[in-house]
Amino acid sequence: MHRTKTNNRYYLTGIGLAIMALLMGASIVGAQDDELPDEIVIERPGFTPEGIEWDSNNERFLLGSLAEGTVFAVDDDGGITPFIENEAFMATIGIEVDLANERLLVTNSDSAIFFNPSAQGLAALGAYDLNTGEEIFYTELNGLNDAEDVQFFANDVAVDADGNAYVTNSFAPEIYVVDSDGNADIFITDERLSSDFFGLNGIVYHEDGYLLVAVAGEAELYKIPVDAPDEITLVEVDVPFGADGMVLDEDGALYAVADYFDVESEATVSAVIMVTSDDDWATATFIEAVPDNGVATTAAIRDGTVFIINAYLNNPAAEQYEIVRVDFGEME
């Protein structure tokens, strides 16, 4: 989750303001030429969804919950059913479908860290059978770094070809790795991944063996080889953006819910963006942006089409939420 600030460009931080509010359909869809829904309306007041994934095994969307610490299954009619429930879960922020291993990976965090500067916070990862919801493992990540000044907020998760999961910590410049048996370690600690505002956020795995990781508060994107994390490099993007949830399509294009500074309007724009690279993500080109009115958090791809979840993070009393289809124009 995000809304960021960097290099004299200022962005609203959705996660901070949203959780503060918690405790105290955008015009996005284009012409539809198939049977995919334009919008799925979910009527469950105040559950505040965050992460979204498409489970092609079971033909359903999966949603995390900032307010309930549960993972919900949602059908195309808006029917919503608890799928993963764990008494340890406080807020299910990042979720990742691992089709190869038929698992769902879920991060667990504690939003109290936003209101108590001395709080340690929470970072944990659970793995669950994608079909039955049975727990495979639940691994706490706080103990990997016992320094007194380290805080924890497990945000997003990605999985590589070997089944290793990578979890971002938004309050420390470190990423954790958890193997398929639930054994965890610190994958990388690097000050370039830090921010005074809000740090690590979205993360995706590229089939060529590296991670793309967003440092939301600095509007930066990094490439990190999974076999050589010390070879981390900054991706040079022609239009910097502060990303929340990110997803790669089968052609390697990156889609993200993000904020960026629009030069023409001289204003910060909240949008679902499309970014591509023709040099293995040494550099990247900003292709297209579809405004989202600042209410979306993350994205998923269903049958080649991007869908977002309108989370209304600034309105914990929202009566309904929408999964919305986002149609991008043809690449030039």
C-alpha positions in Angstrom: 0.0 0.0 0.0 1.2 3.5 -0.7 1.0 7.0 -1.8 4.4 8.5 -1.9 6.8 11.5 -2.0 10.1 11.9 -3.8 12.5 14.5 -5.3 10.2 17.4 -4.5 7.2 15.5 -5.9 4.7 14.9 -3.2 2.2 12.0 -2.9 -0.5 11.0 -0.4 0.5 7.9 1.6 -2.6 5.8 1.4 -1.5 3.1 3.9 -0.8 5.6 6.6 -3.9 7.8 6.2 -6.1 4.7 5.6 -5.1 2.9 8.8 -5.4 6.2 10.7 -8.9 6.5 9.4 -9.6 2.9 10.1 -8.8 3.3 13.8 -10.1 6.9 14.8 -15.7 2.8 -9.5 -13.6 5.0 -11.3 -14.2 5.6 -15.0 -11.7 3.0 -15.8 -13.4 0.3 -17.8 -13.2 0.5 -21.6 -15.3 -1.3 -24.2 -15.8 -5.0 -23.4 -15.7 -7.6 -26.1 -15.6 -10.8 -24.1 -17.3 -12.4 -21.1 -15.1 -10.9 -18.4 -17.0 -8.7 -16.0 -16.6 -4.9 -16.1 -17.1 -4.6 -12.3 -17.8 -6.9 -9.4 -19.5 -5.2 -6.5 -18.8 -6.6 -3.0 -21.2 -5.7 -0.2 -19.4 -6.3 3.0 -19.2 -3.1 5.0 -15.8 -2.1 6.4 -13.8 -5.2 5.6 -11.2 -3.0 3.7 -9.7 -5.2 1.1 -6.0 -4.7 0.2 -4.4 -7.5 -1.8 -6.1 -9.1 -4.8 -5.2 -12.3 -6.7 -7.0 -14.3 -9.4 -7.2 -18.0 -8.6 -7.5 -19.7 -12.0 -7.6 -23.2 -10.4 -10.9 -22.3 -8.7 -12.2 -19.5 -10.9 -12.4 -16.9 -8.2 -10.8 -13.7 -7.0 -9.0 -13.7 -3.6 -8.8 -10.6 -1.4 -6.9 -9.8 1.7 -8.4 -7.6 4.5 -6.8 -4.8 6.4 -9.6 -4.7 8.9 -10.4 -8.4 9.4 -7.1 -10.3 8.9 -8.8 -12.8 6.7 -8.5 -13.9 3.0 -11.8 -13.9 1.2 -13.0 -15.7 -2.0 -15.1 -13.6 -4.3 -17.2 -14.8 -7.3 -18.3 -12.8 -10.3 -21.7 -12.1 -8.7 -20.0 -10.4 -5.7 -20.5 -13.4 -3.4 -17.9 -13.3 -0.7 -16.8 -16.1 1.6 -13.9 -16.4 4.1 -11.3 -18.7 2.7 -8.2 -18.4 5.0 -8.7 -17.6 8.7 -5.9 -17.7 11.2 -6.1 -16.3 14.8 -2.6 -14.9 14.3 -3.6 -12.7 11.4 -4.1 -9.1 12.2 -4.0 -7.6 8.7 -3.6 -9.7 5.5 -1.7 -7.2 3.3 0.0 -9.1 0.5 -1.3 -12.3 -1.1 0.2 -14.3 -3.9 -1.1 -17.3 -5.8 1.6 -19.9 -6.4 0.0 -22.0 -9.1 3.1 -24.2 -9.6 2.8 -25.4 -6.0 -1.0 -24.9 -5.6 -0.4 -22.6 -2.6 -1.6 -19.2 -1.5 1.0 -17.1 0.3 -0.3 -14.5 2.8 1.6 -11.8 4.7 0.5 -10.8 8.2 1.2 -7.3 9.6 0.1 -5.1 12.6 -1.3 -1.7 11.7 -0.6 -0.4 15.2 2.9 0.5 14.1 1.5 3.5 12.3 0.4 5.0 15.6 3.1 4.0 18.0 6.6 5.2 16.9 8.2 2.8 19.4 6.2 -0.3 18.3 8.2 -3.1 16.8 5.4 -4.1 14.4 4.8 -7.5 12.9 6.0 -9.5 9.8 5.0 -13.0 9.1 4.2 -15.3 6.1 1.7 -18.0 5.9 1.3 -20.6 3.1 -2.0 -22.4 2.5 -3.3 -25.1 0.1 -4.9 -23.1 -2.7 -7.8 -25.5 -3.0 -8.6 -26.5 0.5 -7.2 -23.6 2.6 -5.2 -26.0 4.8 -2.2 -24.4 6.4 1.2 -25.6 5.1 3.3 -23.3 7.3 3.2 -20.1 9.2 6.6 -18.4 9.7 7.3 -15.3 11.8 9.9 -13.0 10.3 10.5 -10.5 13.2 13.2 -12.7 14.7 15.4 -12.6 11.7 16.7 -9.2 12.7 16.9 -8.6 16.4 18.4 -5.0 16.2 16.5 -2.8 18.7 15.7 -0.1 16.2 14.2 -2.3 13.4 10.5 -2.1 12.8 8.4 -4.6 10.8 5.5 -4.3 8.5 5.2 -7.2 6.0 3.7 -5.8 2.9 3.9 -7.7 -0.4 5.1 -11.2 -1.4 6.4 -12.8 -4.6 7.4 -16.4 -5.4 10.2 -17.6 -7.6 10.5 -20.7 -9.8 11.9 -22.8 -7.0 9.0 -21.9 -4.6 11.0 -19.4 -2.5 8.8 -16.5 -1.3 10.1 -12.9 -0.9 8.5 -10.5 1.5 9.0 -6.8 1.6 9.3 -4.8 4.9 7.9 -1.3 4.5 9.6 0.0 7.7 13.1 -1.4 7.1 15.3 -1.7 4.0 15.2 -5.5 4.0 13.5 -8.3 2.1 13.0 -11.8 3.6 13.1 -15.1 1.8 11.1 -18.1 2.9 11.6 -21.5 1.3 8.9 -24.0 0.5 9.3 -25.6 3.9 8.8 -22.3 5.8 12.5 -21.7 6.6 13.2 -18.0 6.6 16.3 -15.7 6.2 17.1 -12.1 5.3 17.4 -12.0 1.6 18.9 -8.5 1.3 19.5 -5.5 3.5 20.4 -2.3 1.6 19.9 1.3 2.5 18.9 2.1 -1.1 15.6 0.3 -0.2 14.8 2.7 2.7 12.7 5.8 2.8 11.9 8.4 5.5 8.3 8.3 4.3 7.2 4.8 3.3 9.6 2.2 2.0 9.4 -1.1 0.3 6.1 -2.0 -1.2 5.2 -4.0 -4.3 7.3 -6.9 -5.5 7.2 -9.3 -8.5 9.3 -12.1 -9.7 10.5 -12.2 -13.4 11.0 -15.6 -15.0 14.5 -14.6 -16.0 15.6 -14.9 -12.4 15.2 -11.5 -10.7 12.8 -9.5 -8.6 11.4 -6.1 -9.4 10.8 -4.2 -6.2 9.2 -0.8 -5.5 10.4 1.7 -2.9 7.2 3.6 -2.8 8.4 6.6 -0.8 11.2 7.4 -3.2 9.3 6.5 -6.4 12.1 4.0 -7.3 12.1 0.6 -8.8 15.0 -1.9 -8.2 16.0 -5.1 -10.0 17.5 -7.8 -7.7 18.8 -11.1 -9.0 17.6 -13.9 -6.7 20.9 -15.7 -7.0 23.0 -12.6 -6.4 21.1 -9.9 -4.4 24.3 -7.9 -3.9 24.0 -7.0 -7.7 21.0 -4.9 -7.0 20.5 -2.1 -9.6 18.1 0.9 -9.9 15.8 0.6 -12.9 16.0 3.9 -14.9 12.4 4.8 -15.6 11.6 7.7 -17.9 8.6 8.7 -15.6 9.3 7.9 -11.9 6.4 6.4 -10.1 5.7 5.3 -6.5 4.1 1.8 -6.8 1.8 -0.1 -4.5 0.7 -3.4 -5.9 2.5 -4.6 -9.1 1.9 -7.5 -11.5 3.7 -8.8 -14.6 1.8 -10.2 -17.6 2.9 -13.1 -19.7 4.7 -10.7 -22.2 6.7 -9.1 -19.4 4.8 -5.8 -19.2 4.5 -4.4 -15.6 1.2 -3.1 -14.4 1.1 -1.2 -11.1 -1.3 0.9 -9.0 0.9 3.9 -8.6 1.3 7.7 -8.2 3.4 9.7 -10.6 4.0 13.4 -11.4 2.4 14.4 -14.6 4.5 17.1 -16.2 1.7 18.5 -18.4 -0.8 19.1 -15.6 2.0 19.7 -13.0 0.0 17.5 -10.7 0.3 14.1 -9.0 -1.8 11.5 -10.7 -3.1 8.3 -9.1 -3.5 5.6 -11.7 -3.1 2.1 -12.9 0.0 2.3 -15.1 1.7 0.1 -17.7 5.5 0.1 -17.9 7.7 -2.0 -20.3 11.4 -2.7 -20.8 13.3 -3.8 -23.9 16.7 -4.3 -22.1 15.9 -6.7 -19.3 14.8 -4.0 -16.9 18.0 -2.0 -16.9 15.7 0.8 -18.1 11.9 1.0 -18.5 9.4 3.1 -20.4 6.2 4.5 -19.1 3.5 3.4 -21.7 0.1 4.3 -20.4 -1.8 5.4 -17.3 -5.5 4.9 -16.6 -6.6 7.2 -13.6 -8.1 5.3 -10.7 -9.2 8.3 -8.5 -6.8 7.2 -5.8 -9.0 4.5 -4.3 -7.3 1.3 -5.7 -4.5 -0.5 -4.0 -3.4 -3.6 -6.0 -3.9 -5.4 -9.3 -4.3 -8.9 -10.6 -4.4 -10.4 -14.1 -7.3 -12.6 -15.2 -7.2 -14.2 -18.6 -4.7 -11.5 -19.8 -6.8 -8.6 -18.5 -5.9 -6.3 -15.5 -8.3 -6.0 -12.6 -7.9 -3.7 -9.6 -9.6 -3.6 -6.2 -11.1 -0.3 -5.1 -10.2 -0.5 -1.4 -11.3 3.0 -0.2 -8.6 3.1 2.3 -9.6 6.6 3.5 -13.1 5.4 4.3 -13.2 2.6 6.8 -17.0 2.8 6.8 -17.4 2.0 3.1 -20.5 0.0 2.4 -19.2 -1.7 -0.7 -16.0 -2.3 -2.7 -15.5 -3.0 -6.3 -13.2 -5.2 -8.4 -12.9 -3.2 -11.6 -11.6 -4.2 -15.0 -9.0 -2.0 -16.5 -8.6 -1.9 -20.3 -5.4 -0.5 -21.7 -5.1 0.7 -25.3 -2.8 -1.0 -27.8 0.9 -0.4 -27.3 2.5 1.9 -29.9 
